Amino acid sequence: MPTVAYIFPGQGSQAVGMGKDLFDNFAAARAVFDEADASLGFSLSDMCFAGDEAELQLTANTQPAILTVSIAAYRAARAEGLVEPAIVAGHSLGEYSALVAAGVLSFADAVRTVRKRGEYMQAAVAVGVGAMAAVLGLDEDSVAAGCDEAAQGQICSPANINSTSQVVIAGNAEAVDRACEIMKAKGAKRAIKLNVSAPFHCALMSPAQERLAADLGEIAYSNFEFPIVHNVDGASSDDKYAVRDKLTRQVSAPVRWLQTMQFMKTQHVTRFVEIGPGKVLSGLLRQIDRDANYSNIEDKESLRNTLESQ
């Protein structure tokens, strides 16, 4: 039997209607949406299934929505017989989904916390002050050097090291604009501004990090059912006492996704299952390892296909 890793997506794959197929077909998924609604005090289910697209795109709504759909998919899949993983990870917000799957965080605590996380991140930087851009075709060192050159006293730094050829940068909008031109001059295939509501995973998020630390300090953390690879260092851990610090630092630190995937390969992972809306992480995995064995679970059809291939 293959050594399986679960990977959970973060922002960037949200759309009205996500999770509805899971809700309609699996009791375990319905229970997750019901718990989210009760924990948040409003109908996240209605927002996901038939809400306003612009409202769902707000990070304070996007974060609990993606977490909820991911855990609904996870619990439906496990109820249907998905094999237990050897290790888990999640991209940015997805790390909370991974920690719920590993039994470290309760879903209720996680969904309330990521709602606040989104609020804090949005409030940390006024609209228009920050920006993010995806740089394609340059390695991390070249992108970091370009960011340093572009900063000119402002913030500009790598935010997501997604693959060997894709690095997302974040910082002050003017610095990110300068960086895009510098990256193109350095040979980047593309440098594309992203449609995001805040400059995530850079020093501009420090106010959000400080506020979130207090909330993370009030959560009860349980023992790991299986280890996780954390975003901030791309290293494995099963130490519940380290989780608060790792999640706190994650807010303003870059997401080391390439390192995470490379570490999993050293742990003899032979199959990856992306659990949650979209296939963003599957696409990144193809960039990192063309021969990787992977599948995704986001609805009834993909769940059945994954179960049949395990």
C-alpha positions as CSV (number, residue, x, y, z in Angstrom):
1,M,0.0,0.0,0.0
2,P,1.4,3.5,-0.9
3,T,2.6,5.9,1.8
4,V,-0.1,8.6,1.7
5,A,0.1,12.3,2.5
6,Y,-2.9,14.6,2.7
7,I,-2.4,18.2,1.6
8,F,-5.0,21.0,2.2
9,P,-5.4,24.2,0.1
10,G,-5.4,27.7,1.3
11,Q,-6.9,30.8,-0.4
12,G,-7.2,31.1,-4.1
13,S,-9.7,28.3,-4.9
14,Q,-13.0,29.7,-3.5
15,A,-16.2,30.1,-5.5
16,V,-19.9,30.3,-4.7
17,G,-21.3,26.7,-4.7
18,M,-18.2,25.1,-3.3
19,G,-19.1,22.2,-0.9
20,K,-22.7,21.9,-2.0
21,D,-22.2,18.6,-3.7
22,L,-20.5,17.2,-0.5
23,F,-23.3,18.6,1.6
24,D,-26.0,17.0,-0.6
25,N,-24.4,13.6,-0.7
26,F,-22.6,12.9,2.6
27,A,-24.0,13.0,6.1
28,A,-20.5,13.6,7.5
29,A,-20.1,16.7,5.3
30,R,-23.5,18.1,6.4
31,A,-22.5,17.8,10.0
32,V,-19.4,19.9,9.3
33,F,-21.4,22.7,7.7
34,D,-23.9,22.6,10.6
35,E,-21.0,22.8,13.1
36,A,-19.5,25.8,11.2
37,D,-22.8,27.6,11.2
38,A,-23.3,27.1,14.9
39,S,-19.7,28.0,15.8
40,L,-19.7,31.2,13.8
41,G,-23.2,32.4,14.7
42,F,-24.2,32.9,11.0
43,S,-25.0,30.7,8.0
44,L,-21.6,30.0,6.4
45,S,-23.4,27.3,4.5
46,D,-25.7,29.8,2.7
47,M,-22.7,32.0,1.9
48,C,-20.8,29.0,0.4
49,F,-23.8,27.6,-1.6
50,A,-25.7,30.6,-2.8
51,G,-24.1,33.8,-1.4
52,D,-22.6,36.9,-3.1
53,E,-19.3,36.2,-4.9
54,A,-17.8,39.5,-3.7
55,E,-18.8,38.8,-0.1
56,L,-17.2,35.3,-0.2
57,Q,-14.0,36.8,-1.6
58,L,-13.5,38.8,1.6
59,T,-10.7,37.0,3.4
60,A,-12.6,37.0,6.7
61,N,-15.2,34.9,4.9
62,T,-13.0,33.0,2.5
63,Q,-10.8,31.5,5.3
64,P,-13.6,29.8,7.3
65,A,-15.3,28.8,4.0
66,I,-12.3,27.0,2.6
67,L,-11.5,25.4,6.0
68,T,-15.1,24.2,6.2
69,V,-15.2,22.7,2.7
70,S,-11.9,21.0,3.3
71,I,-12.9,19.4,6.5
72,A,-16.3,18.4,5.0
73,A,-14.4,16.7,2.2
74,Y,-12.0,15.1,4.7
75,R,-14.6,13.7,7.0
76,A,-16.8,12.5,4.1
77,A,-13.8,10.7,2.6
78,R,-12.7,9.1,5.9
79,A,-16.3,7.9,6.5
80,E,-16.3,6.3,3.1
81,G,-13.0,4.5,3.7
82,L,-10.1,6.8,2.7
83,V,-6.8,5.4,4.0
84,E,-5.1,7.1,7.0
85,P,-2.2,9.3,6.0
86,A,1.4,9.0,7.2
87,I,1.7,12.8,7.3
88,V,-0.2,16.0,6.4
89,A,0.4,19.6,5.4
90,G,-1.6,22.6,4.4
91,H,-0.8,25.7,2.4
92,S,-1.1,28.8,4.5
93,L,-4.8,28.7,5.8
94,G,-4.7,25.0,4.8
95,E,-2.4,24.3,7.8
96,Y,-5.4,24.7,10.0
97,S,-7.3,22.1,8.0
98,A,-4.3,19.8,8.4
99,L,-4.2,20.3,12.1
100,V,-7.9,19.5,12.4
101,A,-7.4,16.4,10.4
102,A,-4.5,15.4,12.6
103,G,-6.7,15.8,15.7
104,V,-4.7,18.7,17.1
105,L,-7.3,21.4,16.8
106,S,-11.0,21.0,17.2
107,F,-13.0,22.1,14.1
108,A,-15.0,24.6,16.1
109,D,-11.8,26.3,17.5
110,A,-10.2,26.3,14.0
111,V,-13.2,27.8,12.2
112,R,-13.6,30.6,14.8
113,T,-9.9,31.3,14.7
114,V,-9.5,31.5,11.0
115,R,-12.5,33.9,10.9
116,K,-10.6,36.2,13.2
117,R,-7.3,35.5,11.3
118,G,-9.0,36.8,8.2
119,E,-10.4,39.9,10.0
120,Y,-7.0,40.7,11.4
121,M,-5.2,40.3,8.1
122,Q,-7.7,42.6,6.3
123,A,-7.4,45.2,9.0
124,A,-3.6,45.2,9.1
125,V,-3.1,47.0,5.8
126,A,-5.5,49.5,4.2
127,V,-6.9,48.6,0.8
128,G,-4.5,49.6,-1.9
129,V,-1.4,49.9,0.3
130,G,-0.3,46.3,-0.2
131,A,-0.1,43.9,-3.1
132,M,1.0,40.4,-4.2
133,A,2.4,39.1,-7.4
134,A,3.3,35.7,-8.8
135,V,6.8,35.4,-10.4
136,L,7.1,32.5,-12.8
137,G,10.4,31.1,-14.1
138,L,12.8,32.3,-11.5
139,D,14.2,30.5,-8.5
140,E,13.8,31.6,-4.9
141,D,17.2,33.2,-4.5
142,S,16.8,35.3,-7.7
143,V,13.3,36.4,-6.6
144,A,14.6,37.3,-3.1
145,A,17.4,39.4,-4.6
146,G,14.9,41.2,-6.9
147,C,12.7,42.0,-3.9
148,D,15.7,43.4,-2.0
149,E,16.4,45.6,-5.0
150,A,12.8,46.8,-5.3
151,A,12.1,47.5,-1.7
152,Q,13.8,51.0,-1.5
153,G,12.8,51.3,2.1
154,Q,9.4,49.6,1.7
155,I,8.4,46.0,2.3
156,C,8.9,43.5,-0.5
157,S,9.7,39.8,0.0
158,P,8.9,36.3,-1.0
159,A,5.6,35.2,0.4
160,N,4.9,31.7,-1.0
161,I,7.7,29.6,-2.3
162,N,5.4,27.3,-4.3
163,S,7.6,25.4,-6.6
164,T,11.0,25.5,-8.3
165,S,9.6,28.0,-10.8
166,Q,6.8,29.8,-9.0
167,V,7.4,32.3,-6.1
168,V,4.7,34.7,-4.9
169,I,5.9,38.0,-3.5
170,A,4.2,40.5,-1.2
171,G,4.6,44.0,0.2
172,N,3.9,47.6,-0.4
173,A,2.1,48.0,-3.7
174,E,4.7,50.4,-5.2
175,A,7.6,48.0,-4.2
176,V,5.8,45.0,-5.7
177,D,5.3,47.0,-9.0
178,R,9.0,47.7,-9.1
179,A,9.8,44.1,-8.3
180,C,7.7,42.9,-11.2
181,E,9.7,44.9,-13.6
182,I,13.0,43.8,-12.0
183,M,11.9,40.2,-12.2
184,K,11.1,40.5,-15.9
185,A,14.5,42.0,-16.5
186,K,16.1,39.1,-14.6
187,G,14.5,36.7,-17.0
188,A,11.2,35.8,-15.3
189,K,8.7,34.3,-17.8
190,R,5.9,36.3,-16.1
191,A,5.4,38.6,-13.1
192,I,1.6,38.9,-12.5
193,K,-0.1,41.0,-9.9
194,L,-2.7,39.0,-8.0
195,N,-6.3,39.9,-7.2
196,V,-6.0,39.6,-3.4
197,S,-7.5,41.7,-0.5
198,A,-4.2,42.0,1.5
199,P,-0.4,41.3,1.2
200,F,-0.3,38.0,3.0
201,H,2.9,36.5,4.5
202,C,5.1,39.5,4.7
203,A,6.1,42.0,7.4
204,L,3.1,44.2,6.8
205,M,1.1,41.4,8.5
206,S,2.8,42.0,11.8
207,P,-0.2,43.7,13.5
208,A,-2.4,40.7,12.5
209,Q,0.2,38.3,13.9
210,E,0.2,40.0,17.2
211,R,-3.6,39.9,17.5
212,L,-3.8,36.3,16.4
213,A,-1.2,35.2,18.9
214,A,-3.6,36.1,21.8
215,D,-6.4,34.0,20.3
216,L,-4.0,31.1,19.6
217,G,-3.0,31.2,23.2
218,E,-6.6,30.4,24.4
219,I,-6.9,27.2,22.3
220,A,-6.5,23.7,23.7
221,Y,-4.1,21.6,21.6
222,S,-4.4,17.8,21.5
223,N,-1.8,15.2,20.6
224,F,-1.1,14.5,17.0
225,E,-2.7,11.5,15.4
226,F,-0.1,11.8,12.6
227,P,2.6,14.4,12.0
228,I,2.4,17.6,10.1
229,V,4.9,19.6,8.0
230,H,4.7,23.2,9.1
231,N,4.7,26.2,6.6
232,V,7.3,28.3,8.5
233,D,10.1,25.8,8.3
234,G,9.1,23.0,6.0
235,A,9.9,20.5,8.8
236,S,7.9,17.7,10.4
237,S,6.6,17.9,13.9
238,D,4.2,16.1,16.2
239,D,4.8,18.4,19.1
240,K,1.5,20.0,20.1
241,Y,3.3,22.6,22.3
242,A,5.0,24.0,19.2
243,V,1.8,24.6,17.2
244,R,0.9,28.0,18.7
245,D,4.3,29.5,17.8
246,K,4.3,28.0,14.3
247,L,0.8,29.3,13.5
248,T,1.7,32.7,14.9
249,R,4.9,33.1,12.9
250,Q,3.1,31.8,9.8
251,V,1.1,35.0,9.4
252,S,4.1,37.2,8.4
253,A,6.6,34.4,7.3
254,P,6.8,32.9,3.8
255,V,5.0,29.7,3.1
256,R,7.7,27.1,2.3
257,W,5.6,24.9,0.2
258,L,8.4,23.6,-2.1
259,Q,10.4,22.6,1.0
260,T,7.3,20.9,2.4
261,M,6.8,18.8,-0.7
262,Q,10.5,18.0,-0.9
263,F,10.6,16.9,2.8
264,M,7.6,14.6,2.2
265,K,9.4,12.9,-0.6
266,T,12.3,12.2,1.9
267,Q,9.7,10.5,4.1
268,H,8.9,8.1,1.3
269,V,5.5,9.5,0.5
270,T,4.3,7.8,-2.7
271,R,0.9,9.3,-3.0
272,F,-0.6,12.8,-2.4
273,V,-4.3,13.5,-1.8
274,E,-5.4,17.1,-2.1
275,I,-8.5,17.6,0.1
276,G,-10.5,20.8,-0.4
277,P,-11.8,23.1,-3.1
278,G,-9.9,23.3,-6.3
279,K,-6.7,21.6,-7.6
280,V,-4.1,24.4,-6.9
281,L,-1.8,22.2,-4.9
282,S,-2.0,19.4,-7.4
283,G,-0.9,21.8,-10.1
284,L,2.1,22.9,-7.9
285,L,3.0,19.3,-7.3
286,R,3.2,18.6,-11.0
287,Q,5.7,21.5,-11.2
288,I,7.8,20.0,-8.4
289,D,7.6,16.4,-9.4
290,R,6.2,15.4,-12.8
291,D,6.1,11.7,-11.7
292,A,4.1,12.3,-8.5
293,N,1.1,10.2,-7.9
294,Y,-1.8,12.4,-6.7
295,S,-5.5,12.8,-6.7
296,N,-8.0,15.3,-5.2
297,I,-11.2,15.3,-3.2
298,E,-13.6,18.2,-3.6
299,D,-17.0,16.6,-4.5
300,K,-18.7,13.2,-4.8
301,E,-17.1,12.3,-8.1
302,S,-13.5,13.1,-7.1
303,L,-14.0,11.4,-3.8
304,R,-15.2,8.2,-5.5
305,N,-12.3,8.4,-8.0
306,T,-9.8,8.7,-5.2
307,L,-11.3,5.8,-3.2
308,E,-11.2,3.6,-6.3
309,S,-7.5,4.4,-7.0
310,Q,-6.2,3.9,-3.4
